[in-house]
Amino acid sequence: MTYELEIQIEELRAELRNAVGDTERREIQTELECAVAELAVIVANQEGRLDAEPPF
Protein backbone atom coordinates (compact mmCIF):
# COMPACT_ATOMS: atom_id res chain seq x y z
CA MET A 1 0.00 0.00 0.00
CA THR A 2 2.73 2.44 0.86
CA TYR A 3 4.63 1.82 -2.37
CA GLU A 4 1.62 2.75 -4.46
CA LEU A 5 1.03 5.83 -2.33
CA GLU A 6 4.66 6.89 -2.68
CA ILE A 7 4.37 6.53 -6.46
CA GLN A 8 1.18 8.61 -6.42
CA ILE A 9 2.94 11.31 -4.39
CA GLU A 10 5.81 11.47 -6.88
CA GLU A 11 3.35 11.69 -9.78
CA LEU A 12 1.47 14.50 -8.06
CA ARG A 13 4.73 16.37 -7.47
CA ALA A 14 5.53 16.06 -11.18
CA GLU A 15 2.04 17.27 -12.09
CA LEU A 16 2.45 20.20 -9.71
CA ARG A 17 5.71 21.22 -11.38
CA ASN A 18 3.95 21.24 -14.76
CA ALA A 19 0.66 22.81 -13.66
CA VAL A 20 -0.36 25.78 -15.76
CA GLY A 21 -3.14 27.60 -13.94
CA ASP A 22 -3.64 28.59 -10.33
CA THR A 23 -6.80 26.49 -10.02
CA GLU A 24 -5.06 23.39 -11.33
CA ARG A 25 -2.09 24.05 -9.04
CA ARG A 26 -4.35 24.37 -5.95
CA GLU A 27 -6.23 21.16 -6.81
CA ILE A 28 -3.03 19.19 -7.24
CA GLN A 29 -1.51 20.71 -4.09
CA THR A 30 -4.58 19.70 -2.06
CA GLU A 31 -4.48 16.16 -3.42
CA LEU A 32 -0.75 15.99 -2.71
CA GLU A 33 -1.21 17.15 0.89
CA CYS A 34 -3.88 14.49 1.45
CA ALA A 35 -1.66 11.75 0.01
CA VAL A 36 1.32 12.83 2.15
CA ALA A 37 -0.89 12.89 5.26
CA GLU A 38 -2.27 9.45 4.45
CA LEU A 39 1.26 8.09 4.04
CA ALA A 40 2.30 9.63 7.36
CA VAL A 41 -0.61 7.92 9.13
CA ILE A 42 0.22 4.55 7.56
CA VAL A 43 3.90 4.82 8.50
CA ALA A 44 3.09 5.94 12.06
CA ASN A 45 0.69 3.02 12.41
CA GLN A 46 3.31 0.56 11.15
CA GLU A 47 5.88 1.94 13.57
CA GLY A 48 3.47 1.76 16.48
CA ARG A 49 3.35 5.51 17.00
CA LEU A 50 -0.38 5.74 16.40
CA ASP A 51 -2.82 4.99 19.21
CA ALA A 52 -5.87 3.02 18.19
CA GLU A 53 -7.98 4.52 20.95
CA PRO A 54 -9.57 7.96 20.73
CA PRO A 55 -7.98 10.68 22.87
CA PHE A 56 -11.08 11.18 25.04
C-alpha positions as CSV (number, residue, x, y, z in Angstrom):
1,M,0.0,0.0,0.0
2,T,2.7,2.4,0.9
3,Y,4.6,1.8,-2.4
4,E,1.6,2.7,-4.5
5,L,1.0,5.8,-2.3
6,E,4.7,6.9,-2.7
7,I,4.4,6.5,-6.5
8,Q,1.2,8.6,-6.4
9,I,2.9,11.3,-4.4
10,E,5.8,11.5,-6.9
11,E,3.4,11.7,-9.8
12,L,1.5,14.5,-8.1
13,R,4.7,16.4,-7.5
14,A,5.5,16.1,-11.2
15,E,2.0,17.3,-12.1
16,L,2.4,20.2,-9.7
17,R,5.7,21.2,-11.4
18,N,3.9,21.2,-14.8
19,A,0.7,22.8,-13.7
20,V,-0.4,25.8,-15.8
21,G,-3.1,27.6,-13.9
22,D,-3.6,28.6,-10.3
23,T,-6.8,26.5,-10.0
24,E,-5.1,23.4,-11.3
25,R,-2.1,24.0,-9.0
26,R,-4.4,24.4,-6.0
27,E,-6.2,21.2,-6.8
28,I,-3.0,19.2,-7.2
29,Q,-1.5,20.7,-4.1
30,T,-4.6,19.7,-2.1
31,E,-4.5,16.2,-3.4
32,L,-0.7,16.0,-2.7
33,E,-1.2,17.1,0.9
34,C,-3.9,14.5,1.4
35,A,-1.7,11.8,0.0
36,V,1.3,12.8,2.2
37,A,-0.9,12.9,5.3
38,E,-2.3,9.5,4.5
39,L,1.3,8.1,4.0
40,A,2.3,9.6,7.4
41,V,-0.6,7.9,9.1
42,I,0.2,4.6,7.6
43,V,3.9,4.8,8.5
44,A,3.1,5.9,12.1
45,N,0.7,3.0,12.4
46,Q,3.3,0.6,11.1
47,E,5.9,1.9,13.6
48,G,3.5,1.8,16.5
49,R,3.4,5.5,17.0
50,L,-0.4,5.7,16.4
51,D,-2.8,5.0,19.2
52,A,-5.9,3.0,18.2
53,E,-8.0,4.5,21.0
54,P,-9.6,8.0,20.7
55,P,-8.0,10.7,22.9
56,F,-11.1,11.2,25.0
